[in-house]
Amino acid sequence: MNELIVSKTELIQMFEEKVIIDSGKAWLMDNKIVDIIAMHEVDPKFLQDITNAKFYKIIIKDL
């Protein structure tokens, strides 16, 4: 599996530039399904907004 770590700003830019596409069923990057995981500095159960991380890990799934 390939992984890529990006900042929140970079992730937003990737969606705006259609590098990552939301198909409605999955996120796609280069026609491959990807998972996007928020990377928090503290345990998310203590955060009010768990989607507001500084960095995100994009995992490209092997098909």
C-alpha positions as CSV (number, residue, x, y, z in Angstrom):
1,M,0.0,0.0,0.0
2,N,1.2,3.5,-0.8
3,E,0.7,6.3,1.7
4,L,0.9,10.0,1.4
5,I,0.7,12.5,4.3
6,V,-0.7,16.0,3.4
7,S,-1.7,19.1,5.3
8,K,-5.4,20.1,5.6
9,T,-4.7,22.9,3.1
10,E,-3.1,20.4,0.6
11,L,-6.0,18.0,1.0
12,I,-8.6,20.7,0.3
13,Q,-6.5,21.8,-2.8
14,M,-6.4,18.2,-4.0
15,F,-10.2,18.0,-3.9
16,E,-10.6,21.5,-5.6
17,E,-8.1,20.5,-8.4
18,K,-9.9,17.1,-8.8
19,V,-6.7,15.2,-7.9
20,I,-9.0,13.3,-5.5
21,I,-12.6,12.8,-6.6
22,D,-15.6,11.9,-4.5
23,S,-17.5,9.3,-6.6
24,G,-20.3,9.1,-4.0
25,K,-19.2,5.5,-3.1
26,A,-15.4,6.1,-2.6
27,W,-12.6,8.6,-2.9
28,L,-10.6,8.1,-6.1
29,M,-7.0,9.2,-6.9
30,D,-5.6,8.2,-10.3
31,N,-8.6,5.9,-10.7
32,K,-7.6,4.0,-7.5
33,I,-9.7,3.9,-4.3
34,V,-8.1,5.8,-1.4
35,D,-8.8,6.1,2.3
36,I,-8.3,9.4,4.0
37,I,-7.4,9.2,7.7
38,A,-7.1,12.3,10.0
39,M,-3.9,12.4,12.0
40,H,-4.5,14.0,15.4
41,E,-1.9,15.2,17.8
42,V,-4.2,14.1,20.8
43,D,-6.7,11.3,21.2
44,P,-9.7,12.2,19.0
45,K,-12.2,11.3,21.8
46,F,-11.1,14.6,23.5
47,L,-11.6,16.7,20.5
48,Q,-14.9,18.4,19.7
49,D,-14.4,18.4,15.9
50,I,-12.6,15.1,14.9
51,T,-12.5,16.2,11.3
52,N,-10.3,19.2,12.0
53,A,-6.8,17.7,12.0
54,K,-3.7,19.4,10.8
55,F,-2.5,16.5,8.7
56,Y,-4.2,13.6,6.8
57,K,-2.9,10.3,5.6
58,I,-4.0,9.2,2.2
59,I,-3.7,5.4,1.7
60,I,-3.9,4.2,-1.9
61,K,-5.5,0.7,-1.9
62,D,-4.1,-2.0,-4.0
63,L,-6.8,-3.7,-6.1
